[in-house]
């Protein structure tokens, strides 16, 4: 999927907006940022807008740790779930999130439906995409 892999990361002003809102976190290894997660509030849930781990640090639990941090953040705010949209069959997307307890859902909630429609406008094939949800677990 070179068209996705070649996408640049979000612009600094976009990242700064997430940071100001308190909805951006990074993971560091040896003082170097190797991963980040950005969260939006969509339909009353903590929506994972983007989670990215540098390939040199993949498969070490860093992405899972970031998602668990977001879950703690959501729990502290009384949010019921984490949601995300992703590719259905790419191994490090849909199947990965399913292993982390996310379940496929329909995109019927209004803001999530609007997000899916926007992704389609950007050229992402809705047939290859899924919405997923993981309930926030008690601490």
C-alpha positions in Angstrom: 0.0 0.0 0.0 2.6 2.6 -1.1 -0.1 5.3 -1.4 -0.7 5.0 2.3 2.9 4.4 3.4 4.0 7.5 1.5 1.5 9.8 3.3 3.4 12.4 5.2 2.8 12.6 9.0 0.4 15.3 10.2 1.7 18.9 9.9 3.3 20.4 13.0 0.3 22.8 13.5 -2.1 19.8 13.4 0.0 17.9 16.0 0.2 21.1 18.1 -3.6 21.3 18.1 -3.9 17.8 19.4 -1.2 18.5 22.0 -3.0 21.7 23.2 -6.2 19.7 23.5 -4.4 17.1 25.6 -5.1 14.4 23.1 -1.6 13.5 21.8 0.9 11.2 23.4 4.3 9.9 22.4 6.5 6.9 23.3 10.2 7.5 23.6 13.1 5.0 23.5 16.5 6.3 24.6 15.1 9.9 24.5 14.0 9.5 20.9 10.3 9.7 19.9 9.5 6.3 18.2 5.6 6.4 18.3 2.6 8.6 18.8 -1.1 8.4 19.1 -3.7 11.2 18.3 -7.2 11.0 19.8 -10.4 12.8 18.8 -13.8 12.8 20.6 -16.3 11.1 18.2 -19.8 10.2 19.3 -18.8 10.4 22.9 -15.9 8.0 22.5 -12.1 8.3 22.4 -11.5 7.8 18.7 -8.0 6.8 17.7 -7.3 9.2 14.8 -3.8 7.9 14.3 -1.4 5.6 16.0 2.0 5.2 14.5 5.1 3.3 15.6 8.4 3.6 13.7 9.2 0.4 11.9 12.5 0.0 13.7 10.5 -0.3 17.0 7.6 -2.4 15.8 6.4 -5.6 17.5 7.7 -4.5 20.9 4.3 -3.6 22.5 4.7 0.2 22.1 1.5 0.6 20.1 -0.4 -1.5 22.6 1.0 0.6 25.5 -0.1 3.8 23.8 -3.6 2.4 23.2 -3.8 1.2 26.9 -2.8 4.8 27.9 -5.6 6.2 25.8 -8.0 3.7 27.5 -6.9 5.0 30.9 -7.4 8.6 29.7 -10.8 7.7 28.4 -11.7 5.9 31.7 -10.7 9.0 33.7 -13.1 11.1 31.6 -16.0 8.6 31.8 -15.9 7.7 28.1 -17.4 4.3 27.3 -15.1 3.1 24.5 -12.2 3.5 22.1 -13.1 3.6 18.4 -11.1 3.6 15.2 -11.3 3.1 11.5 -8.7 0.9 9.8 -8.0 -1.4 6.9 -10.0 -4.7 7.2 -7.3 -7.2 6.1 -3.9 -5.5 6.5 -2.3 -7.7 9.2 -1.0 -4.7 11.3 -4.5 -3.1 11.1 -7.8 -4.9 11.5 -6.4 -8.2 12.7 -4.0 -6.5 15.0 -6.7 -4.4 16.7 -8.9 -7.5 17.0 -6.1 -9.2 18.9 -6.2 -6.2 21.2 -9.9 -6.6 21.9 -11.4 -4.3 19.3 -14.5 -5.6 17.6 -15.9 -4.6 14.2 -19.0 -2.3 14.4 -21.3 -0.6 11.9 -20.6 3.1 11.3 -24.1 4.1 12.2 -23.3 6.7 14.9 -23.5 10.2 13.2 -19.9 11.5 13.7 -18.4 8.1 12.9 -20.5 7.8 9.7 -19.4 11.3 8.7 -15.7 10.3 9.2 -16.2 7.1 7.1 -17.8 9.3 4.3 -14.8 11.7 4.5 -12.3 8.9 4.2 -14.2 7.7 1.1 -13.9 11.2 -0.3 -10.2 11.0 0.3 -10.0 7.9 -1.8 -10.1 5.2 0.8 -12.2 2.3 -0.5 -15.0 1.8 2.1 -15.1 -1.9 1.1 -11.6 -2.3 2.5 -12.2 -0.3 5.7 -13.8 -1.2 9.0 -14.9 0.6 12.1 -13.8 -1.0 15.4 -14.7 -0.4 19.0 -13.2 -1.6 22.4 -15.2 -0.9 25.5 -13.2 0.9 28.2 -12.5 -1.8 30.9 -12.8 -1.1 34.6 -9.5 -0.3 36.2 
